[in-house]
């Protein structure tokens, strides 16, 4: 692929996503900056900073865009190495995680991508308690001496492509190190897996049972034309309407829906629906169904979900507002919910407050 043509300032989106994606991409991306993932260190980021690896947005190419060091690139890019060695960057994941797979995305890097990469993993929960200033003070000598374990062996890369790599490790890790050989640029690094909550935490603590940081994940939806359903589970307030779940305008009978898995089975005490920024396009009503089905495949859940029990009866919504519902119809543990919006529209966040089942 070449970006040699195009008008200055033109923004080009990637066109390289394969038609079939691995199953592990349905899990939580714990290398998402919105969840608190951080790029802590890199041996070099002369052309483009390491932090861009963790951006949730698709990487872009801007025709004719340059900065003081050269061509502006939407990713992490090191200078051309003129001696032996390789570059690496250290990522602190959002939460301790069992990693299922990784996407090394070289979108828009064509003549400047690494020839290969590998990934190491580390379990160091004590580092996740340190301040940003303390983490910033950790140098190459510190990271070189850590007890890194190989997670992904040497893997050949291609330009402007996705390298999906599944892992068979059952270890819980908190940090990964992306090694690139010998230098070059990577647009995004996505690390998919199952977040591991602290087993010592009390089951009496009220948490957001579907929050992404607590292991909640979106399984399916019938439509997400304007906004991804995964946005509903993010821990922070949305910055705008674009970071919510929004469907197209429905022109036929019925309603829109999505299915979400709880991080752990739990009993729900209250539900919060946030329609932040949705003013002329919020749903008229919302209802929620639920089920306890811990071992049911995702595909089966989708087909059965319309028959689940009612957790929240249809409730009216309003524009740009947060409303909490506590009059719920199920008082026993559940593992999944189906959110129904009538007839269509957008909501920003859904919170499912309750306690993890014993």
N, C-alpha and C positions, 0 to 999 in steps of 0.2 A: 504494500500500500504506500502511496506517495501523497504528501501534502504540498507538493510543489505548485499546485494550482489552487486558485481560490482568491477571493477578495480580501485585502488586509482587514483584520478584525473579525473575519468570519469564524464562527464557533462551530467546530465539527465534532459530532458525537461518534462514539465507536460503533462499528457495524460488524463486530467479530464474535458475538455470542453464539455458541453452537446451538443447534436445534434441540438437542437432548442434553440435559444437565444431570449430574450425579445426584443421587438421593440425599447426600449429606448437606447440600445447599439449603435444605428445608430446616436445618437446625440453626441455632443462634450464631450470628457472626460476632464473636467476642473480640474482634479487632476493629470494632466500630467506635469512632471517637464519641458518638452520641451516648454510648454506654459507659464511657470513662476509660476506654483503651488509650494508651499513651505510647508515643515513640520516645524512648528514653535516651538512646545514644546511637550514633552512627560514626563509622570511621571517616566518612566524608559525605558531604551533601552540597558540594560546590554549586551544581547547576540547579538543583531542586531539593527542597527540604524534606526530611523523612516524615514529617507530620502528614503530608499529603497522602501517604500510603493508607491512612485510616479514614479518609473522607468517605462518607456514605454515598455521595453523588457519583454518577458515571464520570470517568475522566474525559476531559475535553481537549481538543487541540485548537488553539487560536492562531489563525493565519497571520503571520507578520508580527507576532507579539514577542518582544525581546525585553530582557532586563539587563542589569549591569554586567552579569556574567555570561550572557549568551541567550540562546533561545529559551523562552519560557515554556516549561513542561509541567503538566499536571500529574506529578508523581514524585518519586525520590530518584535523583540522578547524581552520580558521582563523576568526578573528572576522569580523564583518560589516564590510566595507571602507566607509569614509565619505569616500574620496578617490579620485582616479584611480590606476590601476595594477592589478597582479595579484599573486598569491602564487605561490611556487614552492618546491620542495624538491629537494635534490641527493642522489642515491643512488649509492653506490659499489658496483658489481657484484661478485659473488663472484670472478670471473675475467674477463680480457679475452675478449670474446665477439663473434661475428657474430650480431646480433639478427635473428630471423625474425618475431617478432610480440609484441604487448603486450596485456595485459588490464587495463583500467582499471575497477575494480570499485567501484560506489557502493552496495553492499548496505546497507540500512537507512537510507541517507541519502535522505530524501524531499523535505522542504521546505528542505533545507540543502546540496544538492549544487551543484557548479559548473555554470554553463551550458555551458561548453566547456573543452577542455584541449588542450595541445600538448606535444610532447616533443622535447628537444634532446639531443645526444650529444657525448661528449668522449673523446678518447684521451689519457690522462695516467697511464701506468703508474708514474711516479715517485711519485704520490700514494698508491699502494697499498702503498708501503714505509714510509710515515710512521706514527708512533704515533697512538693515539687522541687524546692530548693535543694533538699538533701539528695534527691534522685539526680538532679542536674550536675551535682558535684562528682558523681561516679564516672571514672575515666576508663579508657581502654584497658589499662592494666587490671583494673577491678573486674571488668567483664570477662577478660581473657582467663582469669583464674577461677571463675565459677564452674560448678560441676555440670556442664552442659551434657545432655544426652541426645543422641541422634534421633530425630523424628522423621525426617524425609532425607533420603540419600541424594547423591548428586543426580540432578535432573536437568536434561537439556531443555532450553527455552527457545521459543520462536518470537519473532517480532510481531507486534500488534495482534496478540492472541491471549487466550486463557489456558493456563496449565493447571488442570484440576488433578490433585493428588490425594487419594484416600489414605488413611492411616489405620493401622490395626492395634494401636497402643491403647492400653486400658489405664495408663497413668494419668493422674491429675496434674496439670501444669499451670503455672501462673505467668510465665514469660517465654517468649520464643526469640530466636535469633535467625534472621534471614541472611544467609551468606550468598553473595553474588560473585561470579568468577568471570573475568577478573575485576570488572567494573561495569558501569552502565546505568540504565534506568529501568525502574519498575513503576507502573502507574498505581496499582492498588494491591494490597495484600488482605485477603479475607480468610479468616480462620473460623471454621464452623465446628460446633460441638455442643456438648451437654454441660451446662453450668452445674457445678456441684455446691450445694448449700452446706453450710456448717452443720454437721449432724449433731453437734452439741447444743445447738440453739433450742430454746424452749418451744414446745408446741403450743404454749399459751400466748406467744407473741403474735400480734395481728400484723400481717404483711399483705402486699398486693400479690395475690396468688398467680396472676397472669403477667406480672411485670417481667420484662425481658431480663432484668438483672436477677430475677428469682427463678429463671428457667422457663418462663412462659414462652410459647411460640405459636405463630399463626400457621394453620394447616392448610386452609383453603378458603376461597371466596368465589362467588359467582361472577363478580366484576370488580375491577379496581382501575377503571379507566384513567382517573385523575390522581390517584394516590394509593400507595401500597398499604395493605391491611397490617403489615408488620409495624407500621407507624403507631398503631393503637397502643402498643406495649412499651413504648419508649418511656424512660423514667422522668424526663423533664417536660416542662410546659412547651408546647409547640411554638416555634418562632413565627409561623405564618400558616395560611390555609394549605399550603403545599405539603406540609408534614402531617397529614391526616389520612384517613381512608375515605376516598370519595368515588362514587360510582357515576356512570353516565346517566343522562336523563332517560328514565324508563318510558318506553312508548307502547308497552304491552302490559297485560294484567300480571299481578304478582308482586313480589318484593325482593329486595336484595339481602344478602346474608354473608356471614363469614364464620369460620370455625376456629376456635383457639384452644390449645392445650394448656392446662395448668402446669407449672413447673413441678409440683407435687400434688397428690390428692389432698383436698382440703375442704373445710366447711365454710361456706360463705356467710358473712354477716351483713355486708353492705356492698352496693354497686354504685360506682360513680361514672357518669357519662358527661364528657366534656365536648361541647360543640364550638370550641374556640375558633374564631375567624369565619366560621360558617354562618352566614347571615341570610343570604337569599337562596341557600341551597342545603339547609339542614333538613334531616328527615322529619316527617310529621310525627312519627311515633317510633318507639323502639321496644322490642321484647327480647327476652333471653331464655333459651332452653339449656338444659344441662343433662349430663349423664356420668355415671361411674363406669368406665370401661378402660382399665389400665393396660390391658394387653391386646386391644383391638387395633388392627392395622389402620393407617390413616385413610386409605381408600374406602374401607368398609365404613368408617365413621361418617364419611361424607354422605354416603347413600342412606344411612340410618338416621341421620341427624334430624330430619323433619319429624321424626316420631319421638324425639326425646321429651322428657317431662319439662313442664314450665317452671323456670326459676323466677323470672320476673314477667308479670303480665304486661300487655301493651301499655306504654306510658307516653304521654305527650312530651315533646321536646320543644325548646325555644332557641332562638338565635344566640350565638356567641355566649354560651352560658354553661356553668357547671351545676349539675344536679345530682343529688345522692338519694338512692332508694334503699330502704331497709325492710320494706314489707315483702319478704321473699317467701317462696312456696316450697323450698327444699331446705331441710335442716340436717342433712346427712352429707358425708363426703362425696365430692364429685371430681372428675378428672378433665372434663372438657365442657366448653360452652359453645352454643351457637347464638350469635348476635344477629337479630333480624331488624332491618330498618325498613320503614314503610313510607312511601313506596321505594324511594331511592335517596341519594344525597350523600352528605359527608359528615363524619364525626372525627374529632381530633384524638381523643384518648378514651380508653375504657379501663377502669380500675375495679378489681375484684378483691375487696378487703375481707380477710378471714384468717383462719388458723390452719396450719398444716395438720393433716389427720395423723393420729397416733398409730 
